[in-house]
Amino acid sequence: MKRTIALLLILMALAASFAWLNLNHGRGYYQSSCEVNLNYSDSTEGDQYHFYGNLVFDFETNRTGQLYLSGSARSADQDYIFSRYVNFSYLNENNNRYRMAINKVNKIGHDSAPDEVAQKIYRVIGLVGGVYVYMERHRDGYILLGNMVSPVMTCVILP
């Protein structure tokens, strides 16, 4: 009888722990696709860098996502075409502060951007470099993505 009660208490504790993990740690993860048109210029590293393109994020509640990145970039007086799928993971560290990491990059046939040029745009959108990304979903149909000091992108949620 004592073993049965002990076993039931252990099972109840496990069920309560599982429920707590799902309720608390499932918050802040999105099941949304959204689209951004991004026009970004930078000259802080000594050469002019310009990216103009379209980003489509697909966030999953399992803490992963995909990004379709298409557009063009100019760096070191060279023009490049971007066309790639990026698989990433994202971790909600606190409230709306996330850490993102690239899992895999698939270039599509006509992509001509070398990795060092791609790293610059990945850094801007928070996929590399240990930078926190602040994300907040708004009821008006968009996800605001930014860094510590300012918004960077307004990602319009797709129907």
Disulfide bonds with the S-S distance in Angstrom:
Cys34-Cys155 1.90
